[in-house]
Each structure stands twice: as C-alpha cells, then as structure tokens.
Amino acid sequence: MESIGSLIGYLIMGFFIIVFGGVIIFFISISIRGLFRWIRNNNQPVQAINASVISRRAIKQYTFIAFEGENGDRMEFRMSRSKSVLVVGDTGVLTFQGTRFKGFQRR
C-alpha cells in the first residue's frame, strides 16, 4: 500500500511541475513575441499618409480605430480609450510606424 501512495504522490508532483513549467513557457513566449514586435516596429520607417477613419470599436480599456488610406489600404490600430477622440468620417494625416499608431492630424 505504501508504494501506491508514494506513486500517487510522485504523479501529483510531476503533474504540478508540468503545469508550472507550461505556464512559465507561455509567459516567456508572450514576452519574446512582444520583444520581436517592438524591434520590428522600431526598424520600420515612420510614415504619414492621407487617411480617413472608417470604423471604431471598443473592447475593455482599448479602442480599435480602422483607417483607410487614399490608395485603399486599410489598417487598424489599438489605443487607450483616453486618447481615442477620433470619430468615423474624420479625415487627415495618419502617422504610424509599423503596427504602432503615432498620431492623426485632422484636416
């Protein structure tokens, strides 16, 4: 009987080690992905294009605003709700760097 209890103890301990290791690997992979996105954005040129706001949606503390450039390209940027004063139909100059929103100057 003692060997079965010992075996169950080892199985439970192994399960917790695997779960804990999986959580650690998950957080490391998210951090690495964020680091690569940051590096990729920093290596992109800052671009300014004429664009208009075509949609706006809010999820929790963020607002997602979609823009359409003069050439028909569409892109969406995430920003905090406190900084999102744009409304659908606004036109102006959109400034961005990779996937990073830099600003929007209304015309």
CNS distance restraints for C-alpha pairs under 8 A (distance, minus, plus):
assign (resid   1 and name CA) (resid   5 and name CA) 6.51 0.50 0.50
assign (resid   2 and name CA) (resid   6 and name CA) 6.15 0.50 0.50
assign (resid   3 and name CA) (resid   7 and name CA) 6.05 0.50 0.50
assign (resid   4 and name CA) (resid   8 and name CA) 6.19 0.50 0.50
assign (resid   5 and name CA) (resid   9 and name CA) 6.16 0.50 0.50
assign (resid   6 and name CA) (resid  10 and name CA) 6.29 0.50 0.50
assign (resid   7 and name CA) (resid  11 and name CA) 6.22 0.50 0.50
assign (resid   8 and name CA) (resid  12 and name CA) 6.15 0.50 0.50
assign (resid   9 and name CA) (resid  13 and name CA) 6.12 0.50 0.50
assign (resid  10 and name CA) (resid  14 and name CA) 5.96 0.50 0.50
assign (resid  11 and name CA) (resid  15 and name CA) 6.07 0.50 0.50
assign (resid  12 and name CA) (resid  16 and name CA) 6.33 0.50 0.50
assign (resid  13 and name CA) (resid  17 and name CA) 6.23 0.50 0.50
assign (resid  14 and name CA) (resid  18 and name CA) 6.17 0.50 0.50
assign (resid  15 and name CA) (resid  19 and name CA) 6.21 0.50 0.50
assign (resid  16 and name CA) (resid  20 and name CA) 5.96 0.50 0.50
assign (resid  17 and name CA) (resid  21 and name CA) 5.96 0.50 0.50
assign (resid  18 and name CA) (resid  22 and name CA) 6.07 0.50 0.50
assign (resid  19 and name CA) (resid  23 and name CA) 6.29 0.50 0.50
assign (resid  20 and name CA) (resid  24 and name CA) 6.29 0.50 0.50
assign (resid  21 and name CA) (resid  25 and name CA) 6.14 0.50 0.50
assign (resid  22 and name CA) (resid  26 and name CA) 6.07 0.50 0.50
assign (resid  23 and name CA) (resid  27 and name CA) 6.35 0.50 0.50
assign (resid  24 and name CA) (resid  28 and name CA) 6.21 0.50 0.50
assign (resid  25 and name CA) (resid  29 and name CA) 6.09 0.50 0.50
assign (resid  26 and name CA) (resid  30 and name CA) 6.34 0.50 0.50
assign (resid  27 and name CA) (resid  31 and name CA) 6.19 0.50 0.50
assign (resid  28 and name CA) (resid  32 and name CA) 6.17 0.50 0.50
assign (resid  29 and name CA) (resid  33 and name CA) 6.10 0.50 0.50
assign (resid  30 and name CA) (resid  34 and name CA) 6.20 0.50 0.50
assign (resid  31 and name CA) (resid  35 and name CA) 6.18 0.50 0.50
assign (resid  32 and name CA) (resid  36 and name CA) 6.22 0.50 0.50
assign (resid  33 and name CA) (resid  37 and name CA) 6.25 0.50 0.50
assign (resid  34 and name CA) (resid  38 and name CA) 6.15 0.50 0.50
assign (resid  35 and name CA) (resid  39 and name CA) 6.22 0.50 0.50
assign (resid  36 and name CA) (resid  40 and name CA) 6.00 0.50 0.50
assign (resid  37 and name CA) (resid  41 and name CA) 6.09 0.50 0.50
assign (resid  38 and name CA) (resid  42 and name CA) 6.21 0.50 0.50
assign (resid  39 and name CA) (resid  43 and name CA) 6.29 0.50 0.50
assign (resid  40 and name CA) (resid  44 and name CA) 6.56 0.50 0.50
assign (resid  40 and name CA) (resid  98 and name CA) 7.35 0.50 0.50
assign (resid  41 and name CA) (resid  97 and name CA) 6.00 0.50 0.50
assign (resid  41 and name CA) (resid  98 and name CA) 4.71 0.50 0.50
assign (resid  41 and name CA) (resid  99 and name CA) 6.42 0.50 0.50
assign (resid  41 and name CA) (resid 100 and name CA) 6.77 0.50 0.50
assign (resid  42 and name CA) (resid  97 and name CA) 7.34 0.50 0.50
assign (resid  42 and name CA) (resid  98 and name CA) 7.69 0.50 0.50
assign (resid  44 and name CA) (resid  97 and name CA) 5.87 0.50 0.50
assign (resid  44 and name CA) (resid  98 and name CA) 5.48 0.50 0.50
assign (resid  45 and name CA) (resid  97 and name CA) 5.94 0.50 0.50
assign (resid  45 and name CA) (resid  98 and name CA) 7.40 0.50 0.50
assign (resid  46 and name CA) (resid  95 and name CA) 6.92 0.50 0.50
assign (resid  46 and name CA) (resid  96 and name CA) 5.72 0.50 0.50
assign (resid  46 and name CA) (resid  97 and name CA) 4.53 0.50 0.50
assign (resid  46 and name CA) (resid  98 and name CA) 7.62 0.50 0.50
assign (resid  47 and name CA) (resid  94 and name CA) 7.99 0.50 0.50
assign (resid  47 and name CA) (resid  95 and name CA) 5.54 0.50 0.50
assign (resid  47 and name CA) (resid  96 and name CA) 5.47 0.50 0.50
assign (resid  47 and name CA) (resid  97 and name CA) 6.17 0.50 0.50
assign (resid  48 and name CA) (resid  93 and name CA) 6.22 0.50 0.50
assign (resid  48 and name CA) (resid  94 and name CA) 5.44 0.50 0.50
assign (resid  48 and name CA) (resid  95 and name CA) 4.30 0.50 0.50
assign (resid  48 and name CA) (resid  96 and name CA) 6.61 0.50 0.50
assign (resid  49 and name CA) (resid  69 and name CA) 6.62 0.50 0.50
assign (resid  49 and name CA) (resid  70 and name CA) 7.75 0.50 0.50
assign (resid  49 and name CA) (resid  93 and name CA) 5.44 0.50 0.50
assign (resid  49 and name CA) (resid  94 and name CA) 5.35 0.50 0.50
assign (resid  49 and name CA) (resid  95 and name CA) 6.63 0.50 0.50
assign (resid  50 and name CA) (resid  69 and name CA) 5.83 0.50 0.50
assign (resid  50 and name CA) (resid  70 and name CA) 6.02 0.50 0.50
assign (resid  50 and name CA) (resid  91 and name CA) 7.51 0.50 0.50
assign (resid  50 and name CA) (resid  92 and name CA) 5.67 0.50 0.50
assign (resid  50 and name CA) (resid  93 and name CA) 4.55 0.50 0.50
assign (resid  50 and name CA) (resid  94 and name CA) 6.15 0.50 0.50
assign (resid  51 and name CA) (resid  67 and name CA) 6.14 0.50 0.50
assign (resid  51 and name CA) (resid  68 and name CA) 5.33 0.50 0.50
assign (resid  51 and name CA) (resid  69 and name CA) 4.15 0.50 0.50
assign (resid  51 and name CA) (resid  70 and name CA) 5.94 0.50 0.50
assign (resid  51 and name CA) (resid  91 and name CA) 5.82 0.50 0.50
assign (resid  51 and name CA) (resid  92 and name CA) 5.72 0.50 0.50
assign (resid  51 and name CA) (resid  93 and name CA) 5.93 0.50 0.50
assign (resid  51 and name CA) (resid  94 and name CA) 6.00 0.50 0.50
assign (resid  52 and name CA) (resid  67 and name CA) 5.44 0.50 0.50
assign (resid  52 and name CA) (resid  68 and name CA) 5.46 0.50 0.50
assign (resid  52 and name CA) (resid  69 and name CA) 6.61 0.50 0.50
assign (resid  52 and name CA) (resid  88 and name CA) 7.87 0.50 0.50
assign (resid  52 and name CA) (resid  89 and name CA) 6.20 0.50 0.50
assign (resid  52 and name CA) (resid  90 and name CA) 5.54 0.50 0.50
assign (resid  52 and name CA) (resid  91 and name CA) 4.15 0.50 0.50
assign (resid  52 and name CA) (resid  92 and name CA) 6.34 0.50 0.50
assign (resid  53 and name CA) (resid  65 and name CA) 7.00 0.50 0.50
assign (resid  53 and name CA) (resid  66 and name CA) 5.93 0.50 0.50
assign (resid  53 and name CA) (resid  67 and name CA) 4.54 0.50 0.50
assign (resid  53 and name CA) (resid  68 and name CA) 6.55 0.50 0.50
assign (resid  53 and name CA) (resid  86 and name CA) 7.51 0.50 0.50
assign (resid  53 and name CA) (resid  87 and name CA) 6.78 0.50 0.50
assign (resid  53 and name CA) (resid  88 and name CA) 4.97 0.50 0.50
assign (resid  53 and name CA) (resid  89 and name CA) 5.33 0.50 0.50
assign (resid  53 and name CA) (resid  90 and name CA) 5.37 0.50 0.50
assign (resid  53 and name CA) (resid  91 and name CA) 6.46 0.50 0.50
assign (resid  54 and name CA) (resid  65 and name CA) 7.72 0.50 0.50
assign (resid  54 and name CA) (resid  66 and name CA) 5.63 0.50 0.50
assign (resid  54 and name CA) (resid  67 and name CA) 5.48 0.50 0.50
assign (resid  54 and name CA) (resid  68 and name CA) 6.48 0.50 0.50
assign (resid  54 and name CA) (resid  88 and name CA) 5.33 0.50 0.50
assign (resid  54 and name CA) (resid  89 and name CA) 6.25 0.50 0.50
assign (resid  55 and name CA) (resid  65 and name CA) 5.82 0.50 0.50
assign (resid  55 and name CA) (resid  66 and name CA) 5.11 0.50 0.50
assign (resid  55 and name CA) (resid  67 and name CA) 7.24 0.50 0.50
assign (resid  55 and name CA) (resid  87 and name CA) 7.95 0.50 0.50
assign (resid  55 and name CA) (resid  88 and name CA) 5.59 0.50 0.50
assign (resid  56 and name CA) (resid  63 and name CA) 6.98 0.50 0.50
assign (resid  56 and name CA) (resid  64 and name CA) 5.72 0.50 0.50
assign (resid  56 and name CA) (resid  65 and name CA) 4.51 0.50 0.50
assign (resid  56 and name CA) (resid  66 and name CA) 6.32 0.50 0.50
assign (resid  56 and name CA) (resid  87 and name CA) 7.20 0.50 0.50
assign (resid  56 and name CA) (resid  88 and name CA) 6.68 0.50 0.50
assign (resid  57 and name CA) (resid  63 and name CA) 5.72 0.50 0.50
assign (resid  57 and name CA) (resid  64 and name CA) 5.28 0.50 0.50
assign (resid  57 and name CA) (resid  65 and name CA) 6.60 0.50 0.50
assign (resid  58 and name CA) (resid  62 and name CA) 5.88 0.50 0.50
assign (resid  58 and name CA) (resid  63 and name CA) 4.31 0.50 0.50
assign (resid  58 and name CA) (resid  64 and name CA) 6.13 0.50 0.50
assign (resid  58 and name CA) (resid  81 and name CA) 7.81 0.50 0.50
assign (resid  59 and name CA) (resid  63 and name CA) 6.24 0.50 0.50
assign (resid  59 and name CA) (resid  64 and name CA) 7.82 0.50 0.50
assign (resid  61 and name CA) (resid  80 and name CA) 6.19 0.50 0.50
assign (resid  61 and name CA) (resid  81 and name CA) 6.00 0.50 0.50
assign (resid  62 and name CA) (resid  78 and name CA) 6.47 0.50 0.50
assign (resid  62 and name CA) (resid  79 and name CA) 5.63 0.50 0.50
assign (resid  62 and name CA) (resid  80 and name CA) 4.58 0.50 0.50
assign (resid  62 and name CA) (resid  81 and name CA) 5.30 0.50 0.50
assign (resid  63 and name CA) (resid  78 and name CA) 5.80 0.50 0.50
assign (resid  63 and name CA) (resid  79 and name CA) 5.44 0.50 0.50
assign (resid  63 and name CA) (resid  80 and name CA) 5.90 0.50 0.50
assign (resid  63 and name CA) (resid  81 and name CA) 5.41 0.50 0.50
assign (resid  63 and name CA) (resid  84 and name CA) 6.70 0.50 0.50
assign (resid  64 and name CA) (resid  76 and name CA) 6.48 0.50 0.50
assign (resid  64 and name CA) (resid  77 and name CA) 5.59 0.50 0.50
assign (resid  64 and name CA) (resid  78 and name CA) 4.54 0.50 0.50
assign (resid  64 and name CA) (resid  79 and name CA) 6.41 0.50 0.50
assign (resid  65 and name CA) (resid  76 and name CA) 5.50 0.50 0.50
assign (resid  65 and name CA) (resid  77 and name CA) 5.54 0.50 0.50
assign (resid  65 and name CA) (resid  78 and name CA) 6.61 0.50 0.50
assign (resid  65 and name CA) (resid  79 and name CA) 7.92 0.50 0.50
assign (resid  66 and name CA) (resid  74 and name CA) 6.88 0.50 0.50
assign (resid  66 and name CA) (resid  75 and name CA) 5.57 0.50 0.50
assign (resid  66 and name CA) (resid  76 and name CA) 4.06 0.50 0.50
assign (resid  66 and name CA) (resid  77 and name CA) 6.46 0.50 0.50
assign (resid  67 and name CA) (resid  74 and name CA) 5.60 0.50 0.50
assign (resid  67 and name CA) (resid  75 and name CA) 5.45 0.50 0.50
assign (resid  67 and name CA) (resid  76 and name CA) 6.18 0.50 0.50
assign (resid  68 and name CA) (resid  72 and name CA) 5.88 0.50 0.50
assign (resid  68 and name CA) (resid  73 and name CA) 5.61 0.50 0.50
assign (resid  68 and name CA) (resid  74 and name CA) 4.42 0.50 0.50
assign (resid  68 and name CA) (resid  75 and name CA) 6.61 0.50 0.50
assign (resid  69 and name CA) (resid  73 and name CA) 5.32 0.50 0.50
assign (resid  69 and name CA) (resid  74 and name CA) 6.41 0.50 0.50
assign (resid  77 and name CA) (resid  99 and name CA) 7.03 0.50 0.50
assign (resid  77 and name CA) (resid 100 and name CA) 7.06 0.50 0.50
assign (resid  77 and name CA) (resid 101 and name CA) 6.02 0.50 0.50
assign (resid  78 and name CA) (resid 101 and name CA) 7.55 0.50 0.50
assign (resid  79 and name CA) (resid  83 and name CA) 6.70 0.50 0.50
assign (resid  79 and name CA) (resid  84 and name CA) 6.61 0.50 0.50
assign (resid  79 and name CA) (resid 101 and name CA) 7.72 0.50 0.50
assign (resid  80 and name CA) (resid  84 and name CA) 6.53 0.50 0.50
assign (resid  86 and name CA) (resid  90 and name CA) 6.77 0.50 0.50
assign (resid  90 and name CA) (resid 106 and name CA) 6.79 0.50 0.50
assign (resid  91 and name CA) (resid 106 and name CA) 5.79 0.50 0.50
assign (resid  91 and name CA) (resid 107 and name CA) 6.13 0.50 0.50
assign (resid  92 and name CA) (resid 104 and name CA) 6.63 0.50 0.50
assign (resid  92 and name CA) (resid 105 and name CA) 5.40 0.50 0.50
assign (resid  92 and name CA) (resid 106 and name CA) 4.21 0.50 0.50
assign (resid  92 and name CA) (resid 107 and name CA) 4.73 0.50 0.50
assign (resid  93 and name CA) (resid 104 and name CA) 5.56 0.50 0.50
assign (resid  93 and name CA) (resid 105 and name CA) 5.15 0.50 0.50
assign (resid  93 and name CA) (resid 106 and name CA) 6.54 0.50 0.50
assign (resid  93 and name CA) (resid 107 and name CA) 7.52 0.50 0.50
assign (resid  94 and name CA) (resid 102 and name CA) 7.82 0.50 0.50
assign (resid  94 and name CA) (resid 103 and name CA) 6.05 0.50 0.50
assign (resid  94 and name CA) (resid 104 and name CA) 4.52 0.50 0.50
assign (resid  94 and name CA) (resid 105 and name CA) 6.64 0.50 0.50
assign (resid  95 and name CA) (resid 101 and name CA) 6.67 0.50 0.50
assign (resid  95 and name CA) (resid 102 and name CA) 5.20 0.50 0.50
assign (resid  95 and name CA) (resid 103 and name CA) 5.09 0.50 0.50
assign (resid  95 and name CA) (resid 104 and name CA) 6.06 0.50 0.50
assign (resid  96 and name CA) (resid 100 and name CA) 5.63 0.50 0.50
assign (resid  96 and name CA) (resid 101 and name CA) 4.65 0.50 0.50
assign (resid  96 and name CA) (resid 102 and name CA) 4.76 0.50 0.50
assign (resid  96 and name CA) (resid 103 and name CA) 6.83 0.50 0.50
assign (resid  97 and name CA) (resid 101 and name CA) 6.62 0.50 0.50
assign (resid  97 and name CA) (resid 102 and name CA) 6.87 0.50 0.50
